[in-house]
Amino acid sequence: MSSIYINNVSFAYKNSDKLILKDINLEVESGEFVCILGQSGCGKSTLLRLLAGLEGATTGEMLIDTKKIVSASLDRGVVFQDYGLFPWMSAGANIMLALTQSFPDKNKKELKEIAYKFMELVGLDKSVYKKLPKELSGGMKQRCAIAQAFSINPPILLMDEPFGALDAVTRAKLQDLLLELWSQEEQKKTVFFVTHDVDEAILLGNRIIVLGQSPSNIIYDCKIKEEDRISRENQFDNIDALKLRNTLIQQINKDVVIRIEKFTE
């Protein structure tokens, strides 16, 4: 099990009194695909960094089941928008680095077979293994990052706007790939996916939370039943999907209006 408990979490950077996050409370069941929406600068990425253990909460705590998050760990795979690949290492070497840390008892041949397996799953040819990141397109680099994250088989996957810099077609392909990899697992990973794109959140998530502007807290939270999940084919025709889209946009815009009014008082 990999349920997440966020209890009264607030965050401010050291030597700053300005809170980025304030009183965040959230319980996420194992296997949920949570999309985090909100305006730029509202603290979406900060929340993800706290979950990754790359930052520590100023107040409150985060738990995985009963274990407090205090540092980074291999039980949480992270995929960043900038791919997170070391530029001086080949694509394959980047994947192997993660595998070596995750499976120290396996030999190099076994690890390479795992790397090839996940490269194939994300649609990469074996020839990519020896190529440097600079020799790859943005979509190929992001596929490598996804292959790296899934290959270590973490129960929790944290994704920070991983498709934001990609063209529409590549983005759609990787969205579908991510859903396929997540849904085909017998024990689904718990996913936190940061995005500012409402349509992306509706397509991917079975739970969507909206963060208000900084100091940010959760202003909206909804769960989508499996039988009500939206497909790409009916995303813009389904009445329930359109209602949800309008609700999410209204929540974000209402928060913006409130902040503007306070600022001008």
N, C-alpha and C positions, 0 to 999 in steps of 0.2 A: 504494500500500500504506500501511496505517496500523496497523502492529503496535505494541504497547505493551510496554515492558520496564521493570519496576520492580525495581531492584537494591539490596538491603540498605537500604531506606528506613526511617528513624526520624524522628519529629517531636516536638518540644516547643515550646511558645510561648516567645517571647523572655523572658528574665529568669525562666525557670522551669526547674527540674531535673526536673519530672515529665513523663515521656514519654507521649504519647497513642498513638503508633504505634511499634512496635519491630521492626526487622529484617523488613520486608515484602519478599518476593520473589515476582514474578509475571510471567509472559509471556502476553500475550493476542494472538491472531492477528487479523489484519484481518477485519472482518465478524462477529466474535463478539458475542453479546448477553450481557453479564455482569451478573448480579444479585448485589449485595453485601448479605448478611444479617448481622444481629447485634443484640445488645441496645442499647437507647438509651444513648448516651454512650460507645460502644465505639470511635468514630473513623471511622465510615462516611463521614460528611459531610466530615471532615477529609481523608480519602484522596481524595475527589472534588475538594476545593479544591486539593489538591496537583496532581492531574491537570489541573485547569483553569489552573494557573499563578497562582492567587490567593494561594497560600502557597508557601514554599520549604522543601524538606526540610532537617532539621537535619543528617542524615547520609545518604549514599547518593545515588542519582540516578534520574530517570525519563526514559525516551527514547521518542520516537515515531520508529520505525525507527532511524535513527542520530542523530537530532537531540535534544539535551537540552531538556527542558521548563524554561524559566527565567521565563516570564511568560505572561499570557493571550494568546490568538491566535484568529483567525477560523477556524482549522482545528479548533477545538473549540467546538461549540455547547453551551450550558448551559441547563437548565430547572430552576428551583427550585420548591419547594413553594409559595412565596409569589408565584409567577408571574413575578416579575422585570420587571414592566411599570411604566414611569414613569407615575404617577397623573395628572400634568398634561398628558399627551399622549394623543391618541386611540389606539384599538387599531391603526388603520392606520398612524398616525405612528410607533408603536413598532416595527412590522414594517419600515416604510420606513427607519427609522434604522439597523437592522441591515443592510438591503440596500444602503444608500448606502455604508456602510463596506466591504462585501464586493465590490461591483461598481461602483467609481468611474467606470468608462468608460461605463456605461449611463445613459441620460437618465431623467428623472422618469417619463415615460409608460411606458417599458419596465419600470422598477422597480415601478410601480403594477400593471402586468399580472401580474408575478410575485407580488406581495402578494395580489392577488385570486385567483390560481390556488391558492395554498396555503391561503387562507381557505376556499375552496370544498372543497379536499381534506379539511380538518378539520371540514367541516360548518357553516361560518359564512356567513351571508348577507352580501351586499355592504353592507347598511345598517350592519353592525357596524363598518365601517371608520371611521366618523366618531364613534363613541361612545367616551366616556371609560371607563376600567376600572371606575369606581364604578357605572356604568350596566349592568354585565355581571354575570351570575351567576358563581360560582366555576368551574363547568364551562366557561363561555364564555371566561373569562380564561385558563384553562389551555389551551384550544384555541388561543387567540392566541399563547401562549408556545410551543406546539409548532409552530404555523405559522411563527413567527419563527425558531425553531431550524432547521427543515427548509428554509426558504426560502433561507438563506445556503449551503446544501448543504455543511456541514462533513463531513469523513470520520469525525469522532469526535463522539459525542453523549453528554453527561454529564447525568444526571437525578437530582436529589436529592429522593427521596420526593415526586414531582410530584403523585401522586393521593391522598396521605395525608389531606387535609382534605375530600375530596369524599364525597358520598353514594354508596351501593353501586351504584346503577344508572349514575350518571354515571361513576363509576370504571371499571366494567366496559366501558362504551362507549369510554372513552379508552384503556383497555388494548388493546382490539381494534383501535382506530384506530392506535395506535402500532405494533402488530405488523404491521398491513397496510402502513403506510408503510415500515417497515423491510424487510419481506420482498419488496415489489414492486420494490425497487431492484436494478438489474443488479449494481452493486457495493455490497453492503450496508455500512451504516455500522457502525463499531465502537461499541458502546453499553455504557456503565457506568450501571447503574440501582440506586440505593440504595433499600432498603426494609427494614422490620422485619417484613413480612408474608410468611410462608413460602409461602402459597398463591399470592400474586402472583409471587413469584420462580419457582416451578415453572411457572406459566402462561407467563411472558414469556421467561425465560432459556434459552439453550442452554448456559450455563455458570453455575454458582452457587458463590460462595465465601462462607464464613462467617468473620467476624472474632470473635476472643475479646474478653473485656473488657480495658479499658485497664490497662497498656500493651499495645496490641492487636497481634496478628499473625494470620496465616491459620491457622485450625484445621481447616478442611475445604475441599475443592476438588473439584468434580465437573463433568464435561462430559456433555451430553445429545446423542446422535446425532439428526440431522434426522428420521430415520424413527421415532424414539422420542419425539418431542416430544408434549406433552400438549395436548389441546384443552379448551376450556371445557366442552364437552358430556360429556367422560369424566373430567374432573379428579378427581372424587370416587368414580369407579367403577373406574378403571384400577389394577390391582394394583401395577404398577411405580411409578405416581405416589404411591400410598399408602405404599409402602415408602420412597420418597425423602422424602416428607413426614415420616415417623417418624424417619428417619435425621437429617434436618436439625434437627428439634426436639430429638432426643437429644443432638446435638452442642452445641447452644446450652445446653440444660439441664445437661449434664455440665460445661461450662465454668463455669456459675453455681455449681454445687455445689462444685467445686474451689476457687473464689475464696472462697466462704463458709467452707469448712473452714479455709483459710489465715488468714482474717480472725479466726476464733474461737480459733485456736491460741494 
